[in-house]
């Protein structure tokens, strides 16, 4: 539950940042679909963490397998979303991709930090 609380706090901070950036720059830097992108990453991050956590609870020796599997899943979903947007909509494609990858890297960094801090003590106990 600590992860989901931290995810909620992190999402709130990112939302405030997006809101401030949107307020001061308008649509110059922030795409109109940025809130949907944010929801997408919250859901994908929560799902990836859940899969990693579930995998480690069943088989703690293969933490890397579950972690990299969830990262691969995130990457494939992200590529699919970008391709769908680029081929279906033709407005502000570059702005969408920049916003998407900014959030991608923020949430990936958050997930890596959370997984390392949550699973490192458990993995050290096993050795």
CORHUPE-V121602 format. One record per pair of residues at least 12 apart in sequence whose ideal C-beta (glycine too) atoms are under 10 Angstrom apart, sorted by the first residue. I is the first residue (numbers start at 1). J is the second residue. D is the distance in Angstrom with one decimal. If there is no record, write none. Layout:
i: (I | I)
j: (J | J)
d: (D | D)
//
This chain:
i: (2 | 2 | 2 | 3 | 3 | 3 | 3 | 3 | 3 | 3 | 3 | 3 | 3 | 3 | 3 | 4 | 4 | 4 | 4 | 4 | 6 | 6 | 6 | 6 | 6 | 7 | 7 | 7 | 7 | 7 | 7 | 7 | 7 | 7 | 8 | 8 | 10 | 10 | 10 | 10 | 10 | 10 | 10 | 10 | 10 | 11 | 11 | 11 | 11 | 11 | 11 | 11 | 11 | 13 | 14 | 14 | 14 | 14 | 14 | 14 | 14 | 14 | 15 | 15 | 15 | 15 | 17 | 17 | 18 | 18 | 18 | 18 | 18 | 18 | 18 | 18 | 19 | 19 | 21 | 21 | 22 | 22 | 27 | 27 | 28 | 29 | 29 | 29 | 29 | 30 | 30 | 30 | 30 | 31 | 31 | 31 | 31 | 31 | 31 | 31 | 31 | 31 | 31 | 31 | 32 | 32 | 32 | 32 | 32 | 33 | 33 | 33 | 33 | 33 | 33 | 33 | 34 | 34 | 34 | 34 | 34 | 34 | 36 | 37 | 37 | 37 | 37 | 37 | 37 | 37 | 37 | 37 | 37 | 38 | 38 | 38 | 38 | 40 | 40 | 40 | 40 | 40 | 40 | 40 | 41 | 41 | 41 | 41 | 41 | 41 | 41 | 41 | 41 | 41 | 41 | 41 | 42 | 42 | 43 | 44 | 44 | 44 | 44 | 44 | 44 | 44 | 44 | 44 | 44 | 45 | 45 | 45 | 45 | 45 | 45 | 45 | 45 | 46 | 47 | 47 | 47 | 47 | 48 | 48 | 48 | 48 | 48 | 48 | 48 | 48 | 48 | 48 | 48 | 48 | 48 | 49 | 49 | 49 | 49 | 49 | 49 | 49 | 50 | 51 | 51 | 51 | 51 | 51 | 52 | 52 | 52 | 52 | 52 | 52 | 52 | 52 | 52 | 52 | 52 | 52 | 53 | 53 | 53 | 53 | 53 | 54 | 55 | 55 | 55 | 56 | 56 | 56 | 56 | 56 | 57 | 60 | 60 | 60 | 60 | 60 | 61 | 61 | 63 | 63 | 63 | 63 | 63 | 63 | 66 | 66 | 67 | 67 | 67 | 67 | 67 | 70 | 70 | 71 | 71 | 71 | 71 | 74 | 74 | 74 | 74 | 75 | 75 | 78 | 78 | 78 | 78 | 78 | 81 | 81 | 81 | 82 | 82 | 82 | 82 | 82 | 85 | 85)
j: (114 | 117 | 118 | 45 | 46 | 49 | 50 | 52 | 53 | 110 | 111 | 114 | 115 | 117 | 118 | 45 | 46 | 49 | 50 | 114 | 110 | 113 | 114 | 117 | 118 | 41 | 42 | 45 | 46 | 49 | 107 | 110 | 111 | 114 | 42 | 46 | 42 | 45 | 106 | 107 | 109 | 110 | 111 | 113 | 114 | 38 | 39 | 41 | 42 | 45 | 46 | 107 | 110 | 106 | 38 | 41 | 42 | 102 | 103 | 106 | 107 | 110 | 34 | 35 | 38 | 42 | 102 | 106 | 30 | 34 | 35 | 37 | 38 | 99 | 102 | 103 | 34 | 35 | 34 | 99 | 34 | 35 | 92 | 95 | 95 | 95 | 98 | 99 | 102 | 95 | 98 | 99 | 102 | 85 | 91 | 92 | 93 | 94 | 95 | 96 | 97 | 98 | 99 | 100 | 91 | 92 | 95 | 96 | 99 | 85 | 89 | 92 | 95 | 96 | 99 | 100 | 95 | 96 | 99 | 100 | 102 | 103 | 81 | 78 | 81 | 85 | 96 | 99 | 100 | 101 | 102 | 103 | 104 | 99 | 103 | 106 | 107 | 77 | 78 | 81 | 100 | 103 | 104 | 107 | 74 | 77 | 78 | 81 | 100 | 103 | 104 | 106 | 107 | 108 | 110 | 111 | 103 | 107 | 77 | 70 | 73 | 74 | 77 | 78 | 81 | 104 | 107 | 108 | 111 | 70 | 74 | 106 | 107 | 108 | 110 | 111 | 114 | 111 | 70 | 73 | 74 | 77 | 66 | 67 | 69 | 70 | 71 | 72 | 73 | 74 | 77 | 107 | 108 | 111 | 115 | 67 | 70 | 110 | 111 | 114 | 115 | 118 | 70 | 66 | 67 | 69 | 70 | 73 | 65 | 66 | 67 | 68 | 69 | 70 | 71 | 111 | 114 | 115 | 118 | 119 | 66 | 70 | 115 | 118 | 119 | 66 | 67 | 69 | 70 | 115 | 118 | 119 | 122 | 123 | 122 | 119 | 122 | 123 | 125 | 126 | 123 | 126 | 115 | 119 | 120 | 122 | 123 | 126 | 115 | 119 | 111 | 112 | 115 | 116 | 119 | 111 | 115 | 108 | 111 | 112 | 115 | 104 | 107 | 108 | 111 | 104 | 108 | 100 | 101 | 103 | 104 | 108 | 96 | 100 | 104 | 96 | 97 | 100 | 101 | 104 | 97 | 100)
d: (8.6 | 9.2 | 7.3 | 9.2 | 8.3 | 5.6 | 9.0 | 10.0 | 7.8 | 9.7 | 9.1 | 5.4 | 8.6 | 9.4 | 6.4 | 10.0 | 6.8 | 8.2 | 9.3 | 9.9 | 7.9 | 9.0 | 6.3 | 9.3 | 9.5 | 10.0 | 6.8 | 6.3 | 6.3 | 7.8 | 8.9 | 7.4 | 8.9 | 7.7 | 8.6 | 9.9 | 9.0 | 8.9 | 8.2 | 8.0 | 9.8 | 5.3 | 9.9 | 9.5 | 8.9 | 7.1 | 9.1 | 8.5 | 5.4 | 8.9 | 9.9 | 8.8 | 9.2 | 9.7 | 6.7 | 8.8 | 9.1 | 9.6 | 7.3 | 6.3 | 8.2 | 8.9 | 9.8 | 8.3 | 6.7 | 9.8 | 10.0 | 9.2 | 6.3 | 5.8 | 7.6 | 9.4 | 6.8 | 8.7 | 9.5 | 8.6 | 9.9 | 9.5 | 9.0 | 9.8 | 7.4 | 9.3 | 7.9 | 8.1 | 8.7 | 7.6 | 8.3 | 8.1 | 9.7 | 8.0 | 9.8 | 6.5 | 9.9 | 9.6 | 9.4 | 5.8 | 9.5 | 9.6 | 4.8 | 4.8 | 9.0 | 8.1 | 4.6 | 8.2 | 9.0 | 7.8 | 9.1 | 9.0 | 9.7 | 7.8 | 8.8 | 9.0 | 9.7 | 6.6 | 8.0 | 9.0 | 9.3 | 8.6 | 5.1 | 8.6 | 9.2 | 7.7 | 9.5 | 9.8 | 8.1 | 9.5 | 8.0 | 6.2 | 5.5 | 9.8 | 9.2 | 5.5 | 8.8 | 9.3 | 6.2 | 9.8 | 8.9 | 8.1 | 8.5 | 6.7 | 8.7 | 8.3 | 9.7 | 9.5 | 8.7 | 9.9 | 8.6 | 10.0 | 8.8 | 5.2 | 6.9 | 8.0 | 4.4 | 8.9 | 9.3 | 9.6 | 9.6 | 7.7 | 9.7 | 9.1 | 8.0 | 5.4 | 6.0 | 7.8 | 9.5 | 9.4 | 7.6 | 9.9 | 9.2 | 9.4 | 7.8 | 9.9 | 5.0 | 8.3 | 6.9 | 5.4 | 8.7 | 9.5 | 7.9 | 8.0 | 8.6 | 9.3 | 9.4 | 8.7 | 8.9 | 3.8 | 7.2 | 9.8 | 6.5 | 5.5 | 9.6 | 9.3 | 9.4 | 6.3 | 9.0 | 9.9 | 7.6 | 9.8 | 6.4 | 6.7 | 7.1 | 8.6 | 8.8 | 6.4 | 9.2 | 7.2 | 4.9 | 7.5 | 9.7 | 4.8 | 5.4 | 9.5 | 8.1 | 5.1 | 9.1 | 8.6 | 9.6 | 6.2 | 9.2 | 7.9 | 8.5 | 9.7 | 8.7 | 7.9 | 8.3 | 7.8 | 8.2 | 7.6 | 8.3 | 9.2 | 9.3 | 6.2 | 7.3 | 8.4 | 9.6 | 8.7 | 6.9 | 7.0 | 9.3 | 5.9 | 9.3 | 7.6 | 8.6 | 6.2 | 9.8 | 8.7 | 6.2 | 9.6 | 9.7 | 9.9 | 9.2 | 8.8 | 6.3 | 9.7 | 8.4 | 8.2 | 9.0 | 7.7 | 8.2 | 8.8 | 9.9 | 8.2 | 8.5 | 7.3 | 8.1 | 8.8 | 9.2 | 7.2 | 8.4 | 9.7 | 5.9 | 9.5 | 9.6 | 7.3 | 9.9 | 7.8 | 6.2 | 6.2 | 8.6 | 9.5 | 8.2 | 8.1)
//
